[in-house]
């Protein structure tokens, strides 16, 4: 009942994508996530005073 697996199967059955193309997309996405995690972990911790910055909109 995994919607991603169902979509994958449907795309392949319809001929929209090949399994190899979808595998390539999966690999790219995993690489993007790994790089984002690496960047986040290497970045300095934000200053506590910035914790709520740009979270709430000013009301008029």
Buried (B, 14 or more C-beta within 10 A) or exposed (E): EEEEEEEBEEBBEEEEBEEEEBEEEEEEEEEEEEEEEEEEEEEEEEEEEEEEEEEEEEEE
